[in-house]
Amino acid sequence: MSIPGRRVVERLRQPAYTGPNRCLPCTVLNVGIALALAAVVVAATTPPAGAAVLAVGLAAIYLRGYLVPGTPELTKRYLPDRVLRWFGKAPALPDPGETVDVEAYLLEAGVLVDPPEAEDLELADGVAGEWEERIASVREAPAAAAGDVLDLDEPGVEDRENATVVTEGGLAVADWPSRPALLADLGAVGLLADRDPDWATRGHEEQGRILAGLRLFVERCPDCGAEPELGEDTVESCCRRAQVYTYSCPDCGARLLEIEQ
Ligand SMILES: [Zn+2]
């Protein structure tokens, strides 16, 4: 491709909606629209004209992430969670009683206690200190620790716009709402492995649910040491908008946990 041609391509390219930021529901919806448009053109004129329309449409989707302007806004507003979940865009709904399961597990493991005089569950004696020590031991090299936990050969940790991502050879394999949230979980893994002989055999999804449940009990921000607070927020991603409860650090702003209302 000539240099001017490449410039045009670069100008058309919208990194906000392509590459790692490409929104699958938006892309599928727009490919469907491009196919429908091409079919209309074929019916009205000739197959080559339809093919040309389809080619232009697919090129636009490839470069810009979408064909119809405003698609991310449209899917945010109109695509039901059920459809988004199918694309992995909506958070998995907790199963009935799931929260209770995680709490029961953490009580059984001796990580949490339910003191009769307290309203809420709390960390068992000594757990907060042990957890903080474990967090301190992974803080300087979270990639290596994540590599051990997730069994990765070329682990990396990247801070992206709204997430901290663990990568394998540069490709994202798992994400957390912030770096402190990742540190909390890396510290908690050792805590749980010491108390649960079956920890290593549990699936990553189950481990993830347990770790997220436990994260709500971290008493100090794993990064700056401030006391995290509960709050509420509206979160927007490429194609959805939701009201969430948050557990985040008031000082550095790191979000530790986000639960959809
Ligand atoms: Zn903080």
py3Dmol code that shows the C-alpha trace and the ligand (Angstrom):
import py3Dmol

protein = """\
ATOM      1  CA  MET A   1       0.000   0.000   0.000  1.00  0.00           C
ATOM      2  CA  SER A   2       1.303   3.478  -0.831  1.00  0.00           C
ATOM      3  CA  ILE A   3       2.036   5.937   1.952  1.00  0.00           C
ATOM      4  CA  PRO A   4      -0.919   8.267   1.182  1.00  0.00           C
ATOM      5  CA  GLY A   5      -3.212   5.208   1.166  1.00  0.00           C
ATOM      6  CA  ARG A   6      -1.920   4.165   4.543  1.00  0.00           C
ATOM      7  CA  ARG A   7      -2.533   7.693   5.852  1.00  0.00           C
ATOM      8  CA  VAL A   8      -6.162   7.516   4.768  1.00  0.00           C
ATOM      9  CA  VAL A   9      -6.532   4.157   6.510  1.00  0.00           C
ATOM     10  CA  GLU A  10      -4.921   5.558   9.664  1.00  0.00           C
ATOM     11  CA  ARG A  11      -7.258   8.551   9.583  1.00  0.00           C
ATOM     12  CA  LEU A  12     -10.332   6.336   9.235  1.00  0.00           C
ATOM     13  CA  ARG A  13      -9.216   3.922  11.927  1.00  0.00           C
ATOM     14  CA  GLN A  14     -10.879   4.461  15.293  1.00  0.00           C
ATOM     15  CA  PRO A  15      -8.765   2.829  18.007  1.00  0.00           C
ATOM     16  CA  ALA A  16     -11.544   3.480  20.551  1.00  0.00           C
ATOM     17  CA  TYR A  17     -13.703   0.857  18.813  1.00  0.00           C
ATOM     18  CA  THR A  18     -11.191  -1.472  17.158  1.00  0.00           C
ATOM     19  CA  GLY A  19      -8.368  -3.803  18.156  1.00  0.00           C
ATOM     20  CA  PRO A  20      -8.638  -4.832  21.804  1.00  0.00           C
ATOM     21  CA  ASN A  21     -11.481  -2.304  22.219  1.00  0.00           C
ATOM     22  CA  ARG A  22     -13.628  -3.815  19.496  1.00  0.00           C
ATOM     23  CA  CYS A  23     -17.150  -4.445  20.739  1.00  0.00           C
ATOM     24  CA  LEU A  24     -18.344  -7.847  19.546  1.00  0.00           C
ATOM     25  CA  PRO A  25     -22.106  -7.147  19.809  1.00  0.00           C
ATOM     26  CA  CYS A  26     -21.656  -3.861  17.876  1.00  0.00           C
ATOM     27  CA  THR A  27     -19.574  -5.615  15.208  1.00  0.00           C
ATOM     28  CA  VAL A  28     -22.054  -8.468  14.737  1.00  0.00           C
ATOM     29  CA  LEU A  29     -24.997  -6.053  14.621  1.00  0.00           C
ATOM     30  CA  ASN A  30     -23.246  -3.913  11.990  1.00  0.00           C
ATOM     31  CA  VAL A  31     -22.197  -6.862   9.833  1.00  0.00           C
ATOM     32  CA  GLY A  32     -25.880  -7.851   9.851  1.00  0.00           C
ATOM     33  CA  ILE A  33     -26.847  -4.318   8.782  1.00  0.00           C
ATOM     34  CA  ALA A  34     -24.186  -4.347   6.006  1.00  0.00           C
ATOM     35  CA  LEU A  35     -25.500  -7.714   4.720  1.00  0.00           C
ATOM     36  CA  ALA A  36     -29.099  -6.428   4.764  1.00  0.00           C
ATOM     37  CA  LEU A  37     -28.082  -3.247   2.916  1.00  0.00           C
ATOM     38  CA  ALA A  38     -26.208  -5.281   0.302  1.00  0.00           C
ATOM     39  CA  ALA A  39     -29.254  -7.545  -0.167  1.00  0.00           C
ATOM     40  CA  VAL A  40     -31.462  -4.487  -0.733  1.00  0.00           C
ATOM     41  CA  VAL A  41     -28.987  -3.126  -3.302  1.00  0.00           C
ATOM     42  CA  VAL A  42     -28.815  -6.510  -5.100  1.00  0.00           C
ATOM     43  CA  ALA A  43     -32.620  -6.611  -5.278  1.00  0.00           C
ATOM     44  CA  ALA A  44     -32.800  -3.043  -6.602  1.00  0.00           C
ATOM     45  CA  THR A  45     -29.802  -3.105  -8.985  1.00  0.00           C
ATOM     46  CA  THR A  46     -27.195  -5.800  -9.762  1.00  0.00           C
ATOM     47  CA  PRO A  47     -25.160  -8.316  -7.717  1.00  0.00           C
ATOM     48  CA  PRO A  48     -21.837  -6.474  -8.357  1.00  0.00           C
ATOM     49  CA  ALA A  49     -23.343  -3.277  -6.924  1.00  0.00           C
ATOM     50  CA  GLY A  50     -24.479  -5.246  -3.879  1.00  0.00           C
ATOM     51  CA  ALA A  51     -21.006  -6.750  -3.504  1.00  0.00           C
ATOM     52  CA  ALA A  52     -19.477  -3.264  -3.663  1.00  0.00           C
ATOM     53  CA  VAL A  53     -21.804  -2.006  -0.933  1.00  0.00           C
ATOM     54  CA  LEU A  54     -20.954  -5.024   1.216  1.00  0.00           C
ATOM     55  CA  ALA A  55     -17.198  -4.499   0.680  1.00  0.00           C
ATOM     56  CA  VAL A  56     -17.405  -0.835   1.698  1.00  0.00           C
ATOM     57  CA  GLY A  57     -19.557  -1.724   4.708  1.00  0.00           C
ATOM     58  CA  LEU A  58     -17.205  -4.460   5.942  1.00  0.00           C
ATOM     59  CA  ALA A  59     -14.163  -2.200   5.428  1.00  0.00           C
ATOM     60  CA  ALA A  60     -15.827   0.500   7.511  1.00  0.00           C
ATOM     61  CA  ILE A  61     -16.616  -2.008  10.284  1.00  0.00           C
ATOM     62  CA  TYR A  62     -13.040  -3.325  10.173  1.00  0.00           C
ATOM     63  CA  LEU A  63     -11.506   0.154  10.395  1.00  0.00           C
ATOM     64  CA  ARG A  64     -14.006   2.016  12.530  1.00  0.00           C
ATOM     65  CA  GLY A  65     -15.524  -0.769  14.619  1.00  0.00           C
ATOM     66  CA  TYR A  66     -19.005  -0.010  13.305  1.00  0.00           C
ATOM     67  CA  LEU A  67     -20.896   1.055  10.173  1.00  0.00           C
ATOM     68  CA  VAL A  68     -23.895   2.911  11.550  1.00  0.00           C
ATOM     69  CA  PRO A  69     -22.767   5.965  13.538  1.00  0.00           C
ATOM     70  CA  GLY A  70     -23.760   5.767  17.164  1.00  0.00           C
ATOM     71  CA  THR A  71     -24.040   1.959  17.337  1.00  0.00           C
ATOM     72  CA  PRO A  72     -22.227   1.713  20.686  1.00  0.00           C
ATOM     73  CA  GLU A  73     -24.793   4.137  22.119  1.00  0.00           C
ATOM     74  CA  LEU A  74     -27.657   2.173  20.529  1.00  0.00           C
ATOM     75  CA  THR A  75     -26.572  -1.217  21.850  1.00  0.00           C
ATOM     76  CA  LYS A  76     -26.001   0.359  25.255  1.00  0.00           C
ATOM     77  CA  ARG A  77     -29.596   1.507  25.249  1.00  0.00           C
ATOM     78  CA  TYR A  78     -31.464  -1.262  23.476  1.00  0.00           C
ATOM     79  CA  LEU A  79     -29.599  -4.586  23.520  1.00  0.00           C
ATOM     80  CA  PRO A  80     -30.981  -6.596  26.436  1.00  0.00           C
ATOM     81  CA  ASP A  81     -28.545  -7.956  29.025  1.00  0.00           C
ATOM     82  CA  ARG A  82     -29.513 -11.449  27.908  1.00  0.00           C
ATOM     83  CA  VAL A  83     -28.027 -10.789  24.456  1.00  0.00           C
ATOM     84  CA  LEU A  84     -24.999  -8.953  25.842  1.00  0.00           C
ATOM     85  CA  ARG A  85     -24.332 -11.812  28.243  1.00  0.00           C
ATOM     86  CA  TRP A  86     -24.259 -14.167  25.287  1.00  0.00           C
ATOM     87  CA  PHE A  87     -21.373 -12.029  23.967  1.00  0.00           C
ATOM     88  CA  GLY A  88     -19.722 -12.004  27.378  1.00  0.00           C
ATOM     89  CA  LYS A  89     -20.466  -8.279  27.801  1.00  0.00           C
ATOM     90  CA  ALA A  90     -22.814  -8.456  30.756  1.00  0.00           C
ATOM     91  CA  PRO A  91     -21.653  -9.662  34.143  1.00  0.00           C
ATOM     92  CA  ALA A  92     -22.741 -13.219  34.937  1.00  0.00           C
ATOM     93  CA  LEU A  93     -25.783 -13.105  37.163  1.00  0.00           C
ATOM     94  CA  PRO A  94     -25.174 -14.662  40.541  1.00  0.00           C
ATOM     95  CA  ASP A  95     -26.977 -17.963  40.947  1.00  0.00           C
ATOM     96  CA  PRO A  96     -29.670 -17.975  43.630  1.00  0.00           C
ATOM     97  CA  GLY A  97     -27.927 -18.290  46.965  1.00  0.00           C
ATOM     98  CA  GLU A  98     -24.506 -17.786  45.418  1.00  0.00           C
ATOM     99  CA  THR A  99     -23.570 -15.004  47.837  1.00  0.00           C
ATOM    100  CA  VAL A 100     -24.548 -17.263  50.717  1.00  0.00           C
ATOM    101  CA  ASP A 101     -22.397 -20.018  49.228  1.00  0.00           C
ATOM    102  CA  VAL A 102     -19.312 -17.845  49.091  1.00  0.00           C
ATOM    103  CA  GLU A 103     -19.914 -16.575  52.621  1.00  0.00           C
ATOM    104  CA  ALA A 104     -20.503 -20.114  53.901  1.00  0.00           C
ATOM    105  CA  TYR A 105     -17.305 -21.232  52.186  1.00  0.00           C
ATOM    106  CA  LEU A 106     -15.275 -18.374  53.701  1.00  0.00           C
ATOM    107  CA  LEU A 107     -16.732 -19.097  57.161  1.00  0.00           C
ATOM    108  CA  GLU A 108     -16.012 -22.803  56.772  1.00  0.00           C
ATOM    109  CA  ALA A 109     -12.447 -22.054  55.661  1.00  0.00           C
ATOM    110  CA  GLY A 110     -11.946 -19.960  58.792  1.00  0.00           C
ATOM    111  CA  VAL A 111     -11.250 -16.771  56.832  1.00  0.00           C
ATOM    112  CA  LEU A 112     -14.413 -15.035  58.055  1.00  0.00           C
ATOM    113  CA  VAL A 113     -16.185 -15.193  61.391  1.00  0.00           C
ATOM    114  CA  ASP A 114     -19.718 -14.246  62.394  1.00  0.00           C
ATOM    115  CA  PRO A 115     -19.347 -12.696  65.843  1.00  0.00           C
ATOM    116  CA  PRO A 116     -22.653 -12.699  67.739  1.00  0.00           C
ATOM    117  CA  GLU A 117     -22.196  -9.066  68.807  1.00  0.00           C
ATOM    118  CA  ALA A 118     -21.490  -7.802  65.269  1.00  0.00           C
ATOM    119  CA  GLU A 119     -24.006  -7.095  62.514  1.00  0.00           C
ATOM    120  CA  ASP A 120     -21.789  -8.280  59.686  1.00  0.00           C
ATOM    121  CA  LEU A 121     -19.282 -10.987  59.028  1.00  0.00           C
ATOM    122  CA  GLU A 122     -15.679 -10.006  59.567  1.00  0.00           C
ATOM    123  CA  LEU A 123     -12.187 -11.347  58.989  1.00  0.00           C
ATOM    124  CA  ALA A 124     -11.099 -13.973  61.507  1.00  0.00           C
ATOM    125  CA  ASP A 125      -8.374 -13.082  64.007  1.00  0.00           C
ATOM    126  CA  GLY A 126      -5.011 -12.614  62.365  1.00  0.00           C
ATOM    127  CA  VAL A 127      -6.337 -12.894  58.804  1.00  0.00           C
ATOM    128  CA  ALA A 128      -6.170  -9.152  58.053  1.00  0.00           C
ATOM    129  CA  GLY A 129      -2.491  -9.015  59.040  1.00  0.00           C
ATOM    130  CA  GLU A 130      -1.581 -12.165  57.161  1.00  0.00           C
ATOM    131  CA  TRP A 131      -3.452 -10.926  54.082  1.00  0.00           C
ATOM    132  CA  GLU A 132      -1.588  -7.578  54.191  1.00  0.00           C
ATOM    133  CA  GLU A 133       1.762  -9.369  54.457  1.00  0.00           C
ATOM    134  CA  ARG A 134       0.901 -11.526  51.468  1.00  0.00           C
ATOM    135  CA  ILE A 135      -0.190  -8.438  49.502  1.00  0.00           C
ATOM    136  CA  ALA A 136       3.087  -6.711  50.374  1.00  0.00           C
ATOM    137  CA  SER A 137       5.026  -9.718  49.084  1.00  0.00           C
ATOM    138  CA  VAL A 138       3.366  -9.550  45.624  1.00  0.00           C
ATOM    139  CA  ARG A 139       3.153  -5.747  45.299  1.00  0.00           C
ATOM    140  CA  GLU A 140       6.547  -5.320  43.622  1.00  0.00           C
ATOM    141  CA  ALA A 141       6.139  -8.171  41.128  1.00  0.00           C
ATOM    142  CA  PRO A 142       2.443  -8.819  40.513  1.00  0.00           C
ATOM    143  CA  ALA A 143       3.078 -10.266  37.030  1.00  0.00           C
ATOM    144  CA  ALA A 144       5.207 -13.104  38.394  1.00  0.00           C
ATOM    145  CA  ALA A 145       2.648 -13.845  41.107  1.00  0.00           C
ATOM    146  CA  ALA A 146      -0.220 -13.786  38.587  1.00  0.00           C
ATOM    147  CA  GLY A 147       1.815 -16.074  36.331  1.00  0.00           C
ATOM    148  CA  ASP A 148       2.131 -18.608  39.167  1.00  0.00           C
ATOM    149  CA  VAL A 149      -1.559 -18.457  40.049  1.00  0.00           C
ATOM    150  CA  LEU A 150      -2.869 -18.609  36.478  1.00  0.00           C
ATOM    151  CA  ASP A 151      -0.119 -20.928  35.214  1.00  0.00           C
ATOM    152  CA  LEU A 152       1.199 -18.539  32.528  1.00  0.00           C
ATOM    153  CA  ASP A 153       4.521 -18.764  30.650  1.00  0.00           C
ATOM    154  CA  GLU A 154       4.915 -15.073  29.735  1.00  0.00           C
ATOM    155  CA  PRO A 155       2.828 -13.213  32.341  1.00  0.00           C
ATOM    156  CA  GLY A 156       2.370  -9.458  32.259  1.00  0.00           C
ATOM    157  CA  VAL A 157       0.206  -6.879  34.035  1.00  0.00           C
ATOM    158  CA  GLU A 158      -1.119  -3.832  32.161  1.00  0.00           C
ATOM    159  CA  ASP A 159      -3.165  -0.932  33.458  1.00  0.00           C
ATOM    160  CA  ARG A 160      -5.772  -0.124  30.835  1.00  0.00           C
ATOM    161  CA  GLU A 161      -8.468   2.536  30.803  1.00  0.00           C
ATOM    162  CA  ASN A 162     -10.960   0.917  33.163  1.00  0.00           C
ATOM    163  CA  ALA A 163      -9.220  -2.280  34.148  1.00  0.00           C
ATOM    164  CA  THR A 164      -5.993  -3.924  35.148  1.00  0.00           C
ATOM    165  CA  VAL A 165      -5.333  -6.810  32.822  1.00  0.00           C
ATOM    166  CA  VAL A 166      -3.174  -9.890  33.291  1.00  0.00           C
ATOM    167  CA  THR A 167      -1.648 -10.917  29.978  1.00  0.00           C
ATOM    168  CA  GLU A 168       0.016 -14.020  28.555  1.00  0.00           C
ATOM    169  CA  GLY A 169       2.502 -13.100  25.831  1.00  0.00           C
ATOM    170  CA  GLY A 170       0.778  -9.697  25.521  1.00  0.00           C
ATOM    171  CA  LEU A 171      -2.759 -11.106  25.171  1.00  0.00           C
ATOM    172  CA  ALA A 172      -5.283 -10.401  27.920  1.00  0.00           C
ATOM    173  CA  VAL A 173      -6.331 -13.503  29.874  1.00  0.00           C
ATOM    174  CA  ALA A 174      -8.128 -11.994  32.884  1.00  0.00           C
ATOM    175  CA  ASP A 175      -9.025  -8.565  34.183  1.00  0.00           C
ATOM    176  CA  TRP A 176      -9.615  -6.802  37.486  1.00  0.00           C
ATOM    177  CA  PRO A 177     -11.284  -3.444  38.188  1.00  0.00           C
ATOM    178  CA  SER A 178      -7.940  -2.000  39.351  1.00  0.00           C
ATOM    179  CA  ARG A 179      -4.366  -2.926  40.267  1.00  0.00           C
ATOM    180  CA  PRO A 180      -5.155  -2.905  44.023  1.00  0.00           C
ATOM    181  CA  ALA A 181      -8.017  -5.354  43.324  1.00  0.00           C
ATOM    182  CA  LEU A 182      -5.541  -7.663  41.578  1.00  0.00           C
ATOM    183  CA  LEU A 183      -3.077  -7.315  44.471  1.00  0.00           C
ATOM    184  CA  ALA A 184      -5.840  -8.147  46.973  1.00  0.00           C
ATOM    185  CA  ASP A 185      -6.650 -11.348  45.072  1.00  0.00           C
ATOM    186  CA  LEU A 186      -3.022 -12.384  44.595  1.00  0.00           C
ATOM    187  CA  GLY A 187      -2.562 -12.013  48.348  1.00  0.00           C
ATOM    188  CA  ALA A 188      -5.801 -13.856  49.087  1.00  0.00           C
ATOM    189  CA  VAL A 189      -4.851 -16.874  46.954  1.00  0.00           C
ATOM    190  CA  GLY A 190      -2.127 -17.908  49.408  1.00  0.00           C
ATOM    191  CA  LEU A 191      -4.468 -17.257  52.314  1.00  0.00           C
ATOM    192  CA  LEU A 192      -7.085 -19.605  50.854  1.00  0.00           C
ATOM    193  CA  ALA A 193      -4.653 -22.248  49.595  1.00  0.00           C
ATOM    194  CA  ASP A 194      -3.317 -22.575  53.162  1.00  0.00           C
ATOM    195  CA  ARG A 195      -6.816 -23.154  54.559  1.00  0.00           C
ATOM    196  CA  ASP A 196      -8.512 -25.123  51.789  1.00  0.00           C
ATOM    197  CA  PRO A 197      -6.741 -28.333  50.676  1.00  0.00           C
ATOM    198  CA  ASP A 198      -8.965 -28.390  47.559  1.00  0.00           C
ATOM    199  CA  TRP A 199      -8.229 -24.785  46.535  1.00  0.00           C
ATOM    200  CA  ALA A 200      -5.955 -25.680  43.614  1.00  0.00           C
ATOM    201  CA  THR A 201      -8.498 -28.076  42.124  1.00  0.00           C
ATOM    202  CA  ARG A 202     -11.328 -25.538  42.036  1.00  0.00           C
ATOM    203  CA  GLY A 203     -12.101 -24.006  38.637  1.00  0.00           C
ATOM    204  CA  HIS A 204     -10.935 -20.475  37.838  1.00  0.00           C
ATOM    205  CA  GLU A 205     -14.543 -19.267  37.760  1.00  0.00           C
ATOM    206  CA  GLU A 206     -15.269 -20.637  41.220  1.00  0.00           C
ATOM    207  CA  GLN A 207     -11.968 -19.276  42.549  1.00  0.00           C
ATOM    208  CA  GLY A 208     -12.854 -15.907  41.001  1.00  0.00           C
ATOM    209  CA  ARG A 209     -16.236 -15.797  42.754  1.00  0.00           C
ATOM    210  CA  ILE A 210     -14.663 -16.662  46.100  1.00  0.00           C
ATOM    211  CA  LEU A 211     -11.897 -14.066  45.650  1.00  0.00           C
ATOM    212  CA  ALA A 212     -14.379 -11.349  44.651  1.00  0.00           C
ATOM    213  CA  GLY A 213     -16.532 -12.185  47.673  1.00  0.00           C
ATOM    214  CA  LEU A 214     -13.521 -11.997  49.964  1.00  0.00           C
ATOM    215  CA  ARG A 215     -12.292  -8.736  48.402  1.00  0.00           C
ATOM    216  CA  LEU A 216     -15.218  -6.941  50.036  1.00  0.00           C
ATOM    217  CA  PHE A 217     -13.528  -7.628  53.383  1.00  0.00           C
ATOM    218  CA  VAL A 218     -10.115  -6.155  52.586  1.00  0.00           C
ATOM    219  CA  GLU A 219      -9.634  -3.550  55.315  1.00  0.00           C
ATOM    220  CA  ARG A 220      -6.999  -1.360  53.697  1.00  0.00           C
ATOM    221  CA  CYS A 221      -6.354  -0.382  50.082  1.00  0.00           C
ATOM    222  CA  PRO A 222      -3.606  -2.748  48.842  1.00  0.00           C
ATOM    223  CA  ASP A 223      -1.958   0.205  47.128  1.00  0.00           C
ATOM    224  CA  CYS A 224      -2.155   3.249  49.421  1.00  0.00           C
ATOM    225  CA  GLY A 225      -3.413   1.805  52.708  1.00  0.00           C
ATOM    226  CA  ALA A 226      -6.565   3.952  53.037  1.00  0.00           C
ATOM    227  CA  GLU A 227      -9.796   2.391  54.281  1.00  0.00           C
ATOM    228  CA  PRO A 228     -12.062   1.413  51.340  1.00  0.00           C
ATOM    229  CA  GLU A 229     -15.673   2.596  51.329  1.00  0.00           C
ATOM    230  CA  LEU A 230     -18.966   1.362  49.907  1.00  0.00           C
ATOM    231  CA  GLY A 231     -20.684   3.590  47.381  1.00  0.00           C
ATOM    232  CA  GLU A 232     -22.822   3.680  44.253  1.00  0.00           C
ATOM    233  CA  ASP A 233     -22.001   4.611  40.688  1.00  0.00           C
ATOM    234  CA  THR A 234     -23.167   4.449  37.106  1.00  0.00           C
ATOM    235  CA  VAL A 235     -20.672   2.599  34.914  1.00  0.00           C
ATOM    236  CA  GLU A 236     -20.491   2.812  31.156  1.00  0.00           C
ATOM    237  CA  SER A 237     -18.564   0.569  28.868  1.00  0.00           C
ATOM    238  CA  CYS A 238     -18.670   0.401  25.104  1.00  0.00           C
ATOM    239  CA  CYS A 239     -22.174  -0.976  24.850  1.00  0.00           C
ATOM    240  CA  ARG A 240     -23.808  -0.961  28.236  1.00  0.00           C
ATOM    241  CA  ARG A 241     -24.678   1.316  31.122  1.00  0.00           C
ATOM    242  CA  ALA A 242     -25.471   0.045  34.613  1.00  0.00           C
ATOM    243  CA  GLN A 243     -26.019   1.115  38.214  1.00  0.00           C
ATOM    244  CA  VAL A 244     -23.530  -0.575  40.510  1.00  0.00           C
ATOM    245  CA  TYR A 245     -22.578  -0.782  44.154  1.00  0.00           C
ATOM    246  CA  THR A 246     -18.902  -0.091  44.558  1.00  0.00           C
ATOM    247  CA  TYR A 247     -16.236  -0.825  47.135  1.00  0.00           C
ATOM    248  CA  SER A 248     -13.401   1.551  46.445  1.00  0.00           C
ATOM    249  CA  CYS A 249     -10.512   3.484  47.918  1.00  0.00           C
ATOM    250  CA  PRO A 250     -11.411   7.088  48.856  1.00  0.00           C
ATOM    251  CA  ASP A 251      -7.770   8.229  48.551  1.00  0.00           C
ATOM    252  CA  CYS A 252      -6.377   6.757  45.335  1.00  0.00           C
ATOM    253  CA  GLY A 253      -9.792   6.076  43.779  1.00  0.00           C
ATOM    254  CA  ALA A 254      -9.017   2.427  43.028  1.00  0.00           C
ATOM    255  CA  ARG A 255     -12.122   0.324  42.601  1.00  0.00           C
ATOM    256  CA  LEU A 256     -11.883  -2.961  44.449  1.00  0.00           C
ATOM    257  CA  LEU A 257     -15.275  -4.400  43.632  1.00  0.00           C
ATOM    258  CA  GLU A 258     -18.280  -3.542  41.521  1.00  0.00           C
ATOM    259  CA  ILE A 259     -21.620  -5.323  41.922  1.00  0.00           C
ATOM    260  CA  GLU A 260     -24.505  -4.617  39.602  1.00  0.00           C
ATOM    261  CA  GLN A 261     -27.665  -3.480  41.411  1.00  0.00           C
TER     262      GLN A 261
END
"""
ligand_1 = """\
1
ZN
Zn -5.912 3.449 47.613
"""
view = py3Dmol.view(width=600, height=400)
view.addModel(protein, "pdb")
view.setStyle({"model": 0}, {"cartoon": {"style": "trace"}})
view.addModel(ligand_1, "xyz")
view.setStyle({"model": 1}, {"stick": {}})
view.zoomTo()
view.show()
